[in-house]
Amino acid sequence: MVLAQDGELADAARARGLRVGIVGIVGIADRAYDDDGTLVPRSEPGAVIHDPDEIARRTRRTLRMVTEGLIRSVGGKNLPVTCDSVLLHGDTPGALALAGRIRAQLLAADVEITRLDAVLTARSA
């Protein structure tokens, strides 16, 4: 199974018979997004969020991404996003606590957390 944004990698994986999980505009809880849906380059201030309090506030953004299919860019635009999974960098300060907080918010919103292969099977049915 390959996790990728829709595009060349996903197409190549499908062409080789692999299952593909689409991460849409990559669902990254601790990164900022430009108005075109790309990640703000790491060389720019605010691209990677290190402040645990700010990341915690962003868990609502992750919930919105999953439940409403939208993510807000640094310019304030609502960007449509389709994702089968959410990525959180393991080297982000407080990553484990943040993952727990995101999980709790998703469960509280009645989002079913399950294996990715089950998500892909349901999507293709």
Sequence and secondary structure as in RCSB ss.txt:
>XXXX:A:sequence
MVLAQDGELADAARARGLRVGIVGIVGIADRAYDDDGTLVPRSEPGAVIHDPDEIARRTRRTLRMVTEGLIRSVG
GKNLPVTCDSVLLHGDTPGALALAGRIRAQLLAADVEITRLDAVLTARSA
>XXXX:A:secstr
 EEE TTHHHHHHHHTT  EEE TTT BTTB B TTSSB  TTSTTSB   HHHHHHHHHHHHHHHHHSEEE TT
S EEE   S  B  TTSTTHHHHHHHHHHHHHHTT     HHHHHHHHH 
